[in-house]
Amino acid sequence: MIDHSAHALSAPRQNWARNITFAARRLHTPASVAELQDIVAAGSAIRALGTGHSFNTVADTHGELVSVAGLPRAVEIDRAARTATVSAGLRFGEFTGELHRNGFALHNLGSLPHISVAGACATGTHGSGVANRALAGAVCALEFVTADGALVKTGRGDADFPGTVVSLGALGVVTRVTLDLVPAFEIQQWVYEGLPQDQLLDRFDEVMSEAYSVSLFTSWRDDPVDQVWLKRRTGEGGRGAAPHRWLGATLADGPRHPVPGMPARHCTEQQGTPGPWYARLPHFRLEFTPSNGDELQSEYFVDRRDAAAAYGALNRIRERIAPLLQIGEIRTVAADDLWLSPAQGRDSVAFHFTWVPDTAAVTPVVTAVEEALAPFAARPHWGKVFTTPPATLRGLYDHYTDFERLTERLDPTGTFRNDFLTRHFPRTDGGGPERAETVG
């Protein structure tokens, strides 16, 4: 038996946004996979904790938290297969530069380089681009520790693999992730201001296809879109200067931050300066607090064909959204086949909301947003604030029941169950979740 007491610490009190106070009794940071296996096998209620960037209780437990950030660092590049196997606890900003130096890239990155590989993939986190899948779309193999302490490996082509990637931590503790790679590339980033609303709605696909990655930022206060961030590969139009005017929008005369009043130096370099993919695809720099830091977040995915209609539905309740909003963002995500991915089975547009840090005031507005988007079968981001009822969620995913069966098979005793999973994926066997959540 491995003595892991030296790596058991008091549990962190709160998540990154400080809107969730963890109920866990203890946090384990094992230094080896063997130590992790021992902790999991001996535990009765375990949840894996990434970097704490979720805004709800998806990672919490009344038992014990486990972080894989202390596992040995690994970045193993297979040039022939064009894959990289990395430690699950690594943050994207800690290894993407190494991929680039070896001539490779990931197809996409999220706004924040601060998030861990396992946590981002498990919740369906994404970047932007009409042809770019969410981050989990690059996962071609996983290694994870199951409830009995066994180390399991699964890969693309295995029958249940699409259910194991966006898994909400329900199947086990992920230790290593193998990612598809593409050849390294450079990006130029430009920001435009004041895109007229009629141009966006009449030419939505054209706007969102203007660059490799496109993000629209709006305060939902005025008709024009506040900012358009175009992240263009250097092969898409070369290294020349961008036009001063584009579809009625004006090229920014300096670097910008998407949240009004926040310093632009926190953001990745703009104004067309070429740079490697990993230093341009995120919005924020690793060395600074991302976004505002004092905030809540929500996000909803709808079929991209419904983008203009969904925008119009939100626009009709802008007077409820705007007073509590720091900034909104609109991005596109290509379809994938992962069971719980919010982009499963459909090319999507994602409407993101960065709210003020006032849960009581924000919650009814979140419900209003969900009601406005209900005609478009909007799927919420699993790691953010939402109030969509479980019965509604069940009808939004083709493989919801398949995922429930997978969790019952891999975690029959409910070791990885928590209140969040019990609410959204209830079991009728009278076992696991109740036992797991009454520990301590």
LINKALIN-V149731 format. One record per backbone hydrogen bond with DSSP energy under -0.5 kcal/mol. CO is the residue of the C=O (numbers start at 0). NH is the residue of the N-H. If there is no record, write none. Layout:
CO/NH, CO/NH
This chain:
1/3, 3/6, 4/7, 6/8, 6/28, 8/26, 12/21, 14/17, 19/14, 19/21, 24/10, 25/64, 26/8, 27/66, 31/35, 32/36, 33/37, 34/38, 35/39, 36/40, 37/41, 38/42, 39/42, 44/63, 46/65, 51/15, 55/58, 56/59, 62/24, 62/25, 63/46, 64/27, 65/48, 67/70, 67/88, 73/86, 74/76, 75/77, 75/84, 76/78, 77/81, 77/82, 81/180, 82/77, 83/85, 83/178, 84/75, 85/176, 86/89, 87/117, 89/116, 90/93, 91/94, 91/95, 94/98, 95/99, 96/100, 97/101, 98/101, 98/103, 99/102, 102/183, 104/181, 110/282, 110/283, 111/114, 112/92, 114/91, 115/119, 116/120, 117/121, 118/122, 119/123, 119/124, 120/123, 121/167, 122/381, 124/134, 124/135, 125/110, 128/131, 130/132, 131/333, 133/136, 134/137, 135/138, 137/179, 139/155, 140/177, 141/153, 142/174, 142/175, 143/145, 143/151, 144/172, 145/148, 149/145, 149/151, 151/143, 153/141, 154/157, 157/156, 157/160, 159/162, 159/163, 160/163, 160/164, 161/338, 164/166, 166/169, 171/173, 172/144, 174/87, 175/142, 176/85, 176/178, 177/139, 177/140, 178/83, 181/104, 184/276, 185/233, 186/274, 187/231, 188/271, 189/229, 190/251, 191/227, 192/249, 193/195, 194/224, 195/199, 196/200, 197/201, 198/202, 200/203, 202/206, 203/207, 204/208, 206/209, 207/129, 212/230, 214/228, 215/329, 216/225, 216/226, 217/327, 224/193, 224/194, 225/193, 226/216, 227/191, 227/229, 228/214, 228/230, 229/189, 229/231, 230/211, 230/212, 231/187, 232/235, 233/237, 234/236, 236/239, 243/250, 245/248, 248/245, 249/192, 257/259, 258/261, 262/265, 263/266, 265/284, 269/272, 271/273, 274/186, 275/278, 276/279, 276/280, 282/267, 284/287, 292/294, 295/354, 296/384, 297/352, 298/380, 299/350, 300/378, 301/348, 302/305, 303/306, 305/309, 306/310, 307/311, 308/312, 309/313, 310/314, 311/315, 313/316, 314/317, 316/319, 316/320, 317/321, 320/323, 321/324, 323/355, 326/353, 327/217, 328/351, 329/215, 330/349, 331/128, 332/347, 333/133, 335/344, 337/340, 340/343, 342/335, 342/345, 346/303, 347/332, 348/301, 348/350, 349/330, 349/351, 350/299, 351/328, 352/297, 352/354, 353/325, 353/326, 354/295, 355/357, 357/361, 358/362, 359/363, 360/364, 361/364, 361/365, 362/366, 363/367, 364/368, 365/369, 366/370, 367/371, 368/372, 369/373, 372/375, 372/377, 373/376, 375/302, 377/379, 378/300, 380/383, 382/54, 388/391, 388/392, 389/393, 390/394, 391/394, 392/395, 392/396, 393/396, 396/399, 398/402, 399/403, 400/404, 401/405, 402/406, 403/407, 404/408, 405/409, 406/410, 409/146, 410/413, 411/431, 413/416, 414/45, 417/421, 418/422, 419/423, 420/424, 430/433, 430/434, 431/435, 432/436, 433/437, 434/437, 435/438
